Amino acid sequence: MNSLNPKISVLMSVKNSELTVSTSIESILRQSYTNYEFLIIDDASTDNTHKILKKYEEKDSRIKIFQNKENQGLTKSLNILIGFITGEYIARQDSDDESMVDRLQMQYDYLVKKKLDACATRSISMQSNRIIPGLSFYISPRILVNFKNPMVHGTLLISRKVLEELDNYDERFYYSQDYKLIYDLLKRGYKFKIVDEVLYRLNTVDNISSKFKNEQSYYAKCVRKKFSPET
């Protein structure tokens, strides 16, 4: 790896993920891109998640663990972590997903080559082996964003400077915060593309999107209609 590669801050929010979080963390620790820090926040878990996280923090100095005493949700939890980052770029990782070994390196190289402000990658479902995004990958994100979220949140890599200019995640959006972020990014003229490589293994069962389908749909509608969600 080129030693001049800038630091990437990898962000993960975790709640009651004792069965999957180790595999997810290990997928980042195996990355070929090694200049990163890994910030993980425990969003008031009630299982053994926090004990697992602390063991990893003791093993690897790049891992920093934070804890919410009360559940804050993904949006606020990510914004809390953003307040502690030291990297030039920010990458996402979800606690029930896995990143391929070259994910960060390939994304960073792609972002630089294409002179982008942010990028995402294609994913493969752990359960069905379906590639996501599928056919919609061939539609420009600037068009697709008017109808649906063009990216898998866990695959996001974004410039820290750009995220700050967007005022981080919009805390009015308890759900679909990633859709709101990418919608604002594209509407404000920033450059975003999706890498045509499967670099992420995505859990599509018993996750936020499946558990809170109606809530996700409502908040996504607020993004498209430019409404402020009811609280």
C-alpha positions as CSV (number, residue, x, y, z in Angstrom):
1,M,0.0,0.0,0.0
2,N,1.2,3.5,-0.8
3,S,2.2,5.1,2.5
4,L,0.9,8.4,1.3
5,N,-2.6,7.1,1.4
6,P,-4.6,9.4,3.7
7,K,-6.3,8.2,6.9
8,I,-9.8,6.8,6.6
9,S,-12.2,6.9,9.6
10,V,-14.4,3.8,9.5
11,L,-17.7,4.3,11.4
12,M,-19.9,1.7,12.9
13,S,-23.0,1.9,15.2
14,V,-23.9,-1.3,17.0
15,K,-26.9,-2.4,19.0
16,N,-27.4,-6.0,20.2
17,S,-25.2,-7.5,17.5
18,E,-23.3,-10.1,19.6
19,L,-23.8,-12.8,16.9
20,T,-22.5,-10.8,14.0
21,V,-20.3,-7.9,15.2
22,S,-17.1,-9.9,15.4
23,T,-17.2,-11.1,11.8
24,S,-18.0,-7.5,10.7
25,I,-15.1,-6.1,12.7
26,E,-12.7,-8.7,11.4
27,S,-13.6,-7.8,7.8
28,I,-12.2,-4.3,8.5
29,L,-9.2,-5.5,10.3
30,R,-8.3,-7.6,7.3
31,Q,-8.3,-4.6,4.9
32,S,-5.4,-4.3,2.5
33,Y,-5.7,-0.5,3.1
34,T,-4.2,-0.1,6.6
35,N,-4.1,3.6,7.3
36,Y,-7.5,3.8,9.0
37,E,-9.1,4.3,12.4
38,F,-12.1,2.3,13.4
39,L,-14.7,4.1,15.5
40,I,-17.5,2.0,16.9
41,I,-20.4,3.2,19.1
42,D,-22.5,0.8,21.2
43,D,-26.0,2.2,21.0
44,A,-27.1,1.0,24.5
45,S,-26.9,-2.7,23.8
46,T,-28.4,-5.1,26.3
47,D,-26.6,-8.3,25.2
48,N,-22.8,-9.0,25.2
49,T,-22.0,-6.6,22.3
50,H,-20.1,-4.1,24.5
51,K,-17.9,-6.8,26.1
52,I,-17.0,-8.0,22.6
53,L,-16.2,-4.5,21.4
54,K,-13.9,-3.8,24.4
55,K,-11.9,-6.9,23.7
56,Y,-11.2,-5.7,20.2
57,E,-10.3,-2.3,21.5
58,E,-7.7,-3.9,23.7
59,K,-6.2,-5.9,20.8
60,D,-6.0,-3.1,18.1
61,S,-5.1,0.5,18.8
62,R,-6.9,1.6,15.6
63,I,-10.2,0.7,17.3
64,K,-11.9,3.2,19.5
65,I,-15.1,2.3,21.4
66,F,-17.8,4.7,22.5
67,Q,-21.1,4.0,24.3
68,N,-24.5,5.6,24.5
69,K,-26.1,5.2,27.9
70,E,-29.5,5.4,26.2
71,N,-30.5,4.3,22.7
72,Q,-30.0,7.2,20.3
73,G,-30.6,5.6,16.9
74,L,-28.2,5.3,13.9
75,T,-28.4,9.0,12.8
76,K,-27.4,10.6,16.1
77,S,-24.9,7.8,16.8
78,L,-23.0,8.4,13.6
79,N,-22.9,12.2,14.2
80,I,-21.5,11.5,17.7
81,L,-18.7,9.5,16.1
82,I,-18.0,12.1,13.5
83,G,-17.1,14.5,16.3
84,F,-14.1,12.3,17.1
85,I,-12.7,11.4,13.7
86,T,-9.2,12.3,12.6
87,G,-9.3,11.0,9.0
88,E,-9.6,12.8,5.8
89,Y,-12.2,10.4,4.5
90,I,-15.1,8.6,6.2
91,A,-16.2,5.1,5.5
92,R,-19.3,3.3,6.8
93,Q,-19.6,-0.3,8.0
94,D,-22.7,-2.0,9.4
95,S,-22.4,-4.5,12.3
96,D,-24.1,-7.4,10.5
97,D,-22.3,-6.9,7.1
98,E,-18.8,-7.7,5.8
99,S,-16.4,-5.8,3.7
100,M,-14.2,-7.6,1.1
101,V,-10.5,-7.4,1.8
102,D,-9.7,-4.8,-0.9
103,R,-12.9,-2.7,-0.4
104,L,-11.3,0.5,1.1
105,Q,-8.3,0.4,-1.2
106,M,-10.4,0.0,-4.3
107,Q,-12.9,2.6,-3.2
108,Y,-10.2,5.2,-2.4
109,D,-8.4,4.6,-5.7
110,Y,-11.7,4.9,-7.6
111,L,-12.6,8.1,-5.8
112,V,-9.2,9.7,-6.6
113,K,-9.1,8.5,-10.2
114,K,-12.7,9.8,-10.9
115,K,-12.2,13.0,-8.8
116,L,-15.2,12.2,-6.7
117,D,-16.5,13.6,-3.4
118,A,-18.0,10.3,-2.4
119,C,-18.6,6.8,-3.8
120,A,-20.2,3.5,-2.9
121,T,-19.9,0.0,-4.1
122,R,-22.1,-2.9,-5.2
123,S,-22.9,-5.5,-2.7
124,I,-24.0,-9.2,-2.6
125,S,-26.8,-10.4,-0.4
126,M,-25.6,-13.0,2.1
127,Q,-29.0,-14.8,1.8
128,S,-29.8,-14.8,-1.9
129,N,-26.5,-13.9,-3.7
130,R,-28.4,-11.1,-5.4
131,I,-26.2,-8.2,-6.5
132,I,-27.3,-4.8,-5.1
133,P,-27.8,-2.5,-6.8
134,G,-28.9,-4.6,-9.7
135,L,-30.3,-3.1,-12.9
136,S,-30.6,0.3,-11.2
137,F,-26.8,0.4,-11.2
138,Y,-27.0,1.4,-14.8
139,I,-29.1,4.5,-14.1
140,S,-27.3,7.7,-13.2
141,P,-27.5,8.3,-9.4
142,R,-28.6,11.9,-10.2
143,I,-31.7,10.5,-11.8
144,L,-32.3,7.5,-9.6
145,V,-32.1,9.5,-6.4
146,N,-35.4,11.2,-7.3
147,F,-37.1,7.8,-6.9
148,K,-35.0,5.7,-4.5
149,N,-31.8,5.5,-2.6
150,P,-29.1,4.6,-5.1
151,M,-26.6,3.2,-2.6
152,V,-26.0,0.7,0.1
153,H,-25.2,2.8,3.2
154,G,-22.6,0.4,4.5
155,T,-20.5,0.9,1.4
156,L,-20.2,4.7,1.6
157,L,-16.8,6.5,1.4
158,I,-17.0,10.2,1.6
159,S,-14.7,13.2,2.0
160,R,-14.8,14.5,5.5
161,K,-14.7,18.1,4.2
162,V,-17.8,17.4,2.0
163,L,-19.7,15.7,4.9
164,E,-19.0,18.7,7.1
165,E,-20.3,21.0,4.3
166,L,-23.5,19.0,4.3
167,D,-23.7,19.4,8.1
168,N,-23.3,15.7,8.6
169,Y,-26.3,13.5,8.9
170,D,-29.7,15.2,9.2
171,E,-30.9,14.3,12.7
172,R,-34.6,14.9,11.7
173,F,-34.3,11.6,9.8
174,Y,-34.3,8.8,12.3
175,Y,-34.6,6.4,9.4
176,S,-33.4,6.8,5.7
177,Q,-30.6,9.1,6.9
178,D,-28.4,7.7,4.2
179,Y,-31.0,8.5,1.5
180,K,-31.3,12.1,2.8
181,L,-27.5,12.4,2.8
182,I,-27.0,11.2,-0.7
183,Y,-30.0,13.2,-2.0
184,D,-28.6,16.4,-0.5
185,L,-25.1,15.6,-1.8
186,L,-26.3,15.1,-5.4
187,K,-28.7,18.0,-5.4
188,R,-25.9,20.3,-4.3
189,G,-23.7,19.3,-7.2
190,Y,-21.2,17.0,-5.5
191,K,-19.7,14.2,-7.5
192,F,-20.8,10.6,-6.6
193,K,-20.5,7.3,-8.3
194,I,-20.8,3.6,-7.5
195,V,-17.9,1.2,-8.1
196,D,-18.8,-1.6,-10.5
197,E,-17.3,-4.2,-8.1
198,V,-18.9,-6.3,-5.4
199,L,-16.9,-5.2,-2.4
200,Y,-19.5,-5.8,0.4
201,R,-21.5,-8.7,1.8
202,L,-24.9,-7.4,2.9
203,N,-27.2,-9.0,5.4
204,T,-30.8,-8.6,4.0
205,V,-32.7,-10.5,6.8
206,D,-33.8,-9.2,10.2
207,N,-32.0,-5.8,9.6
208,I,-33.2,-2.2,10.0
209,S,-34.6,-2.1,6.5
210,S,-36.7,-5.3,7.0
211,K,-37.7,-4.6,10.7
212,F,-38.8,-1.1,10.1
213,K,-40.0,-1.2,6.5
214,N,-43.0,1.2,7.0
215,E,-40.9,3.7,8.9
216,Q,-38.1,3.6,6.2
217,S,-40.8,4.1,3.5
218,Y,-42.2,7.2,5.3
219,Y,-38.8,8.8,5.9
220,A,-37.8,8.0,2.3
221,K,-41.0,9.7,1.1
222,C,-40.0,12.8,3.2
223,V,-36.7,12.9,1.3
224,R,-38.3,12.8,-2.1
225,K,-41.1,15.3,-1.2
226,K,-38.7,17.5,0.7
227,F,-40.9,17.3,3.8
228,S,-39.6,17.5,7.4
229,P,-40.5,14.3,9.2
230,E,-43.1,14.4,12.0
231,T,-41.5,13.8,15.3
